[in-house]
Amino acid sequence: MEHQSLIFRIFIHTMALLVAVVILAPLAWLFIMSVSSSVDLSAKPLHWWPETLDFSRYSLLFSQSDNSAGAAFMSSLGNSIKVASMATIAALVVGVPAGWAASRNPQLGWTLGGVIGTYMLPPVALSVPLYLILAKFGLLNNVFGLALVYLSILAPFVTWLLKAGFDPIPRDLEDAASIDGARLDQMLRIVILPLALPVIATALIFAFLLAWDEFFYALLFTSNQNAKTLTVAIADLAGGRVSDYGLIATAGVIAALPPVAVGILMQRALISGLTNGGVKG
Amino acid sequence: MSTLELHGIRKSYGALETLKGIDLDLQNGEFLVLLGASGCGKSTLLNMISGLSEPTAGEIILDGRTLNGVHPKDRDIAMVFQSYALYPNLTVARNIGFGLEMRNVDLTTRKKAVAEAAEMLQISHLLDRKPGDLSGGQRQRVAIGRAMVRKPKLFLFDEPLSNLDAKLRMEMRSELKRLHQMLGVTVVYVTHDQIEAMTLATRIAVMNGGQIEQLGTPAEIYNRPTSRFVAEFMGAPPMNILPTSAVAGGLRLGTTKTVWRCHHPASEIVVGIRPEALKTKTIAGGLRLSGRVELIELTGPEQIVSLALDGASITASLPAEEELRLGQALDLYVDTERLSAFDAETGLRVEITSEHPKA
């Protein structure tokens, strides 16, 4: 609408501000907690703003001395990056061809529906069989084992998302490419995948986040620093006799950084994909 | 020399047979138009020539080589799609050169070939752009350039002009005709537009229900349609079809008093008259149809007049200069040479010779 009344404009801006506050307030509080001293955090009434900025917890978590909380945290950070990256990459390797095949053969759609149907099962139902399988193959408390479990969650999701992404790419383009003499790999590499790049980037972000934030299976299938992931490590911080809420908040801030980095990286791919011009040949 | 031969091509999807035995023989340099309403199987036939689908039965031979089972990329055929199917992420130059790139032609040769094609199609200034930045007509030119640059044995066009507006369509039509005359290539062109078919083709195959109804030059198809379907499909406004009844020594047209003196078979006959065959001037030995002017539609160069006869109505294309009024009585004349007769039952053409009264 070109002409909006003043009241309507104020209403829109107020609502936008409200949404922004709702989204940003927990993040802001997380950061404030991570730099407040324990005294400030446990004071009554609560000190919303710390007297002094306390960055000691960051140095604690980044410290590398043996058997320190920092070493455990850093190894779990490494495990999380390893597990989430492996699972995401493997899911894309499986999901890109599978999504394309499902998009081009609609009669196969029911198989995808069936796989998505397994999502209806609660993770608890699958935990025992998965545990037994991992134990059988000696993959308990192992980053590869956990990545494999995540792959089984991510692959259907990524395939389904990518199928929806391939659907609007006209089949004529593939026909034209094959008449023009392209082999299957050339057709995918030069024509189809560049057009699907935005949705591939989206799938990558969501798959990475899903793997990064997963807690339940990680808790069940890992037991020490060899494979324990960040979500479990943060839970451990709260599990002791004394819970340092500031420390948990600090770990939360650090845990949020890698996904943000992936998001920023992918945003470029998203934007470049979108500016490449419409799909309408 | 015949380039493309189709022998007994059939295509079935389950129990549904969309093509019921197509036989065609295409000479080198010919421009064949497959013409038909949607669903008649013309695009299916084109897809089988290109290799995008395989016939259920029959043989496709290009330059003496059987193409059945050969992958599209190995057929030496180029195709222009209705949607243009340009690669949106590649530049115009790369789009045009794509076929050469896939065939590992070196960059200098490729650039030269692309530049030549672009020059011929007047799109040299667009080579660095992406397809998304081009207008419909420009995209169409790029699509033609992409097909042309490889110098294939056969060009396929799948309703290439139907996404363009009327003016551009006419422009591109002439352009295609010019290119065909210049390059002398062999073309199979699918369309539902009879004007495109008439203007472009060296031969037209009118298709109906998965079969070729008539194959011939545009003039043959228009003037001597072999069936009522072809007669009614070709021409705008469409041919007038009048039922007849046998009277002594001839056929009475409809319920009018007009009698066509002729030798006719015993079966029931319908008579077709092209609107432009009807004249206001008397024609020696011609038939006279008398009626009342019911509707006048001026198209510019001519007026399309609906004439109410006794119990029937016919359409005539008359010069715009004729002064006519609604409701006036009008006599129209037609040369019996320009009548087409069809069997009412089978719809097939029946040759009928007029019997001229002795002078």
Chai-1 contact restraints between the chains, C-beta under 6 A:
chainA,res_idxA,chainB,res_idxB,connection_type,confidence,min_distance_angstrom,max_distance_angstrom,comment,restraint_id
A,D172,B,F81,contact,1.0,0.0,6.0,A-B,restraint_1
A,D172,B,S83,contact,1.0,0.0,6.0,A-B,restraint_2
A,D172,B,A85,contact,1.0,0.0,6.0,A-B,restraint_3
A,L173,B,A85,contact,1.0,0.0,6.0,A-B,restraint_4
A,D175,B,L52,contact,1.0,0.0,6.0,A-B,restraint_5
A,A176,B,A85,contact,1.0,0.0,6.0,A-B,restraint_6
A,S178,B,P72,contact,1.0,0.0,6.0,A-B,restraint_7
A,S178,B,K73,contact,1.0,0.0,6.0,A-B,restraint_8
A,I179,B,S50,contact,1.0,0.0,6.0,A-B,restraint_9
A,I179,B,P72,contact,1.0,0.0,6.0,A-B,restraint_10
A,I179,B,M79,contact,1.0,0.0,6.0,A-B,restraint_11
A,D180,B,F98,contact,1.0,0.0,6.0,A-B,restraint_12
A,D180,B,G99,contact,1.0,0.0,6.0,A-B,restraint_13
A,D180,B,M102,contact,1.0,0.0,6.0,A-B,restraint_14
A,G181,B,K73,contact,1.0,0.0,6.0,A-B,restraint_15
A,G181,B,G99,contact,1.0,0.0,6.0,A-B,restraint_16
A,G181,B,M102,contact,1.0,0.0,6.0,A-B,restraint_17
A,G181,B,R103,contact,1.0,0.0,6.0,A-B,restraint_18
A,A182,B,M102,contact,1.0,0.0,6.0,A-B,restraint_19
A,V191,B,Y87,contact,1.0,0.0,6.0,A-B,restraint_20
A,P194,B,N89,contact,1.0,0.0,6.0,A-B,restraint_21
A,L195,B,N89,contact,1.0,0.0,6.0,A-B,restraint_22
A,N276,B,N89,contact,1.0,0.0,6.0,A-B,restraint_23
A,G277,B,P88,contact,1.0,0.0,6.0,A-B,restraint_24
A,G277,B,K130,contact,1.0,0.0,6.0,A-B,restraint_25
A,G277,B,G132,contact,1.0,0.0,6.0,A-B,restraint_26
A,G278,B,G132,contact,1.0,0.0,6.0,A-B,restraint_27
A,V279,B,P88,contact,1.0,0.0,6.0,A-B,restraint_28
A,G281,B,S83,contact,1.0,0.0,6.0,A-B,restraint_29
A,G281,B,Y84,contact,1.0,0.0,6.0,A-B,restraint_30
A,G281,B,A85,contact,1.0,0.0,6.0,A-B,restraint_31
A,G281,B,L86,contact,1.0,0.0,6.0,A-B,restraint_32
